[in-house]
Amino acid sequence: MKIGIITYHRALNYGAVLQCYALQTILKKRGNEVYVIDYRQPTIEKLYNLKFNFNDLWQAIKGIHPKSLLAMYRHFKNVHKFQKFINQHLTCTEPCLRNSIPQDFDAYIIGSDQMWSLNCVGGYEPVYFGEFKRKANSRLYGYAISSCGDFITQIDTPKLQTLLSKFTCYSLREDRIAHHLAPITGKLATVCLDPTLLLDEKDWTPLIEKKYLHKKYIFIYQVRRSKDTPNYIEEVAYHYAKDNNYEIIDMSPRNNSVTEFISAIKYAQCVFTSSFHATVFAIVFNRPFYTFVLNDGHDGRYINILKALELDQHLINIKENISFPLATPFNNPNITSKKLTLLREESLNFIESIH
């Protein structure tokens, strides 16, 4: 079967790119012909400044703004690193816009990632809700679609019911969203794991670089900071590093390649993060880790998965006092593996239903 994936594959975000790679891999392992539809969503393209802007370059040169030139150089160097990963590891269609989505697929899968969070793209995006031209006998699916829930209140109920009725079936990532949506659709949607959790450690081996293998370091990755204590995670991490005589590798600026990101987590002595996907890879690679609760309304994704795996002892609430030296949080890999296997079953069953 020929399947097209629609997701945030062009976001300069490690988790976005890696969840796309994982879903592609899972579907290919089941004998499908899989492509990532290279949809150039206008807000995403603008948000991440993915096109080289000669006018901005000329203005920087003309105004002799060395800082601007340096910032542009660093940005497009970063774009190149992400694009290199996409070119090497994702099988993409030709670039397309909303009115030119390829028509030769048997099935389209929207997801995973926050495809139904309207705030991610500045409002309603028709393509992410399946509103695009496709052949009559094709099928539309949603896999582990994540959302903050704003689409439920911002899209009129009759329209939302019509949109969702066009899906052969769909699954969500958050149980909370499934329950909020149930009164509208009349049924409780399946809740599935993020695709990155469907692959075993060995499945990620082709992406691993050995450059971090013999280093002794802790890994920091932040996608959000507390408004009141923006340096909290760094301060805790630096205390821990000093107590254990470790180096620090901080990839929060996102200047590293996708493979460097995942490799650095695999070999870290401990991971300090406010990121869902950094948490996921710490679990996959069985690394000690701390995930920080910032109390900003965006902690739910990693709190849910850690509680489901009974790993919530790895959570640190920034409102709580911490005593040093900080104990290294190990989990039992056998117990975690068994619980993760059980959670995977329903997700893999959903994927098997895509035909």
N, C-alpha and C positions, 0 to 999 in steps of 0.2 A: 504494500500500500504506500502511496506517495503522500507524505504529511508535510505541511508547512507550519512552522512555529512563528507566532507573532508575540514579541516580548520587547523588553528594554535592552536589547543586545548592544546598542550603541552608546549607552550611558557610560561615562568614565567612572565606573563604580565596579569594584572587584566582584561583589556579590551578584550584581546584575548579569555580568558576563559569565560568571561561573555557574549560576543556576541555569542559564541557557545551554551551556556546554553539557551540563549534567542531564538535562531533559533530552537533548539531542542524542546523547550517548545511550540512555535508557531505551529510547525508541528504536535506535539503530540495532541495539543488541537483540531486539525482538523481530528483526528481519525487515524492518520498514525502510523505505527510501525517504530520507529526512532532509529537509532544507529549512534554514532560518530565513524567513521572508524579510528582505532588507528594506523594511518600511522606514522612510525618513520622516519621522514625526516632527513637525515644525518646531514645537516648543522644546523638545529634547535637543534638536540640532542647535537651536539658539542658546539654550541653557548651558550646554557644554562647549559652545563655540567650536563646533566640529569642522567648520570650513575655514580654510586659510583666507584671511581677509587682507587683501593687498592695500586697501584704503587705510586700514588701521596701521599697517606696516609703514606706509608712506608718511602718514601723519607723525608717527613716532620718529622716523628718520628726519623728516623736515623740521620737527621741533627739537631735535637732538635730545631725546628723552632716553638715556641709557637704561634707566630702570624699566621703562615701558618695553624697550626692546628685549631686555633680559627676561621679563615676565612672559612676553610673547614666545620667545625661544623655548622657555621651560614648558609652557602650555602645549605647544605643538610637538615638542619632544615627547610629552606625556601622551598626547593623542596618537602619535606614531606607535608607542609601545602597546596601547590598547588595540590599535588597528592591526598590528603585527599578530597579536594573539588571535583576533577574529579571522584574519586571513589564513592562519595556520591551523586553527582548530574548529572553526565553525564553517559549515557548508551553507553558504548564503546564495540567495537568488540575485539577480540584477537589482540595483537600487530601484525603488518604486515609491510612488506617492499614493494618496488615498484613492484616487480614481484609476490606479493602474496595478492593483494587487494581482499577482499572477493567478490565472484561472485554471491551471492544469493540476490542481491537487484534489485528491480524494477526500482529504480531511484537513481541517485547519484547527490548530490548538492555540488558544490564547492563554498566556501564562508561562511560567509562574510570575513572581514579582508583583508589585503593587499596581497592576494593570487597571484596577477599579478604584484607585485613589485619585479623585479628580484634581486634587491640589498638586499632584506630580506633573500634570501637563496643563495647568491653568484653566481647567474646566472639562466639559464633556468631550471625549474623543471617540467619535463613531467607530473607528476601526477596532478599538479595544473592546467594544461591545458587539462586535460582529457585523456592524453595518458597513459592508462593502460588497461589491459585486462578486459573485462566485457562481459556478455552474450549479444547476438545479439539483443534481444528485450528489453533490458534495455534502459533507457533514461538518458541523461546527462543535468544538469541544472547548471547555475551559479546564485547565489543570492547576490546582492549588493557587488560585488567584487570591492575592492578598489585597487588603484595603483597610484604610482608616475608618471606612463606613460612610464617608460623606456622600457617596453616590445614592445611598438609600433615601436621604433627605433632599437631595438636590435634583434628582430626576423624578418627574411626575410618576406616580404609582402605575397608572395605565400604560405609560410608555415603557417603564421598567419591566412590567409583566410581559409586554409584547417582545421586548428585546430578549429576555431570558427564555421565552418560549421557543425561540429560534435555535437554541442550543440543543443538540442531541442529548448532551448531559454536561454538567460542569461540576467542579469541586472547588472548595475554598481552602485557604490556609488557616484562617482563624475560626475557631468554634464560636466566638462571640458574633462574628458577622453572619455565620450560618443561622444562628438563632434569631438575629434581627431581621433576616431576610425571609425566614420561614412563614410568617403571617402574610407576607405579600405573595409568595409563590404557592403557598399551600403545602409545601414539603420541606423537610430539613435536608440541606445539601450535605454531601459527603465532605469531610474535612481530610485533606491529604498533606503529606509532608512536603516541604520545600525540596525540589529535585536534588539539591546537593546532598541531602541526607539519604538518598536512595542508592548512592554509590558507596561501595566499600573502600577502605584505604587503598587496596591494590588497584582499584579502578582509577585512582588519582595519580598513580605512579608515573604515567607518561608525562605528567606536567612538572614533576619534581626536579629541581636543580640541587646539586650536591654542594653548592658554595657555602651553605650554612651548617653543613653536617658536623664539623669539628669545632664550631664556635660555642661558647657558653654565654648565653644572652637571654634577656627577657624581651618579649615582643609587645609593643603597644600599637593599638589601632583604634582610633576614635572617629566616629562619623557624626557624633553630637557631643556638645559640651554643656555642662550645667551653667546657667546664666549667673548664678550666685557664686559658684566656685569653679570657674572654667579650667583651672589647672589641677583639679583634685586628682584625677587619674594619674597624671604625671608625677605628682608628689608622692602618692602611694607607691607607684612603680619604682621611683628612684630610691625610696626607702628600702624596698625589697631588694633591688639590685645591689645597693650598698651593703646590706646585711649578708648577702650571699656571694659578693664579689663577682657579679655578672655585668656584662656589657648591656647596653640598651639599643634595640633596633626599633625605631618609631616610624611606621609607614603611614601615619595619619595624613601627611600631605599628599598621598597618592601619587608620588613621583616614581614609584617602582613599577616594574612590569607585573602582569597578572601572575605569571609563574613564580616570580620572586615573592609575591605576597603569600601564596599558598605554601611555598617551600619554607619560608621563614617561620610560619606557624608550625609546620611539621617538626622542625628541629629545635623549637624554643624550649627553654627550661620552664617558662611560665608565660601565659598570655594574659594581658590586661586590656580589656576592650569595652566599648559601648556599642558594639556592632553585632547584629544577629549572625551574619555569615562568618565573622571571625570566631564567634562562639561555636558555630556549627563545625568548623574545621578543627578547632581544639578538641571537640568531641570525637570527630572522625579519626583524628590522629592520636587520640588518647593522651593529650597534653594537659598538664596542670593549667588551670585558668581561673581568672576572676572576671565576671561580667558585672558591670556597674549599673545600678538602677538610678536613673537621673530624675525620676518623678516628674517628667515633662509630658507625659501622655503617650510616649513612643517606646516604652519599655516592654509592651505586651508580647511582642513576638518572641523575644528570647526568654522572658519569664515563663511563657506557656510551654515551650519545648523543654526547658530545664525542669519544670515541675513534672511534666509528663515522663521524663526520664529519671525522676527523683534525684536530680543533680542541683537542686536549688540551694545547696550549701555553698555553691560557687558564686552566688549573688552577693554583691556588696551594695548596700543602700548608702548613698553619699550623705544622708542625714544622720547616719549612725557613726559614733566614734569608733576608730580602729586603734587597736593596741599593737605595738611593734615589739619584737619582730613578728612579721605576718607568717602564719603557718602555710606551708605549701599544700594546696587542695588537690589531693589525688582522689580519683574515683576508681571503683572496681570495674575493670574493662569487661569482665565476663558478665556481670550483672547489667551494665549499660548496654552491651551488645545484645543480650536477650530481650531487653525492653525495647531497644531500637528495632530489632527484628519483628517484634509484634506490631509496632507502629507502622513499619514498612508494608506489612501484608495488605492492609486495606488500600494503601496508595498504589501498590503494584497491581492489585486487583482492578482498581479503577483504570490504570493504564492498559491492562489486558482487555478492558471493555471497549477500547478505542479500535474500531474496525470499519 
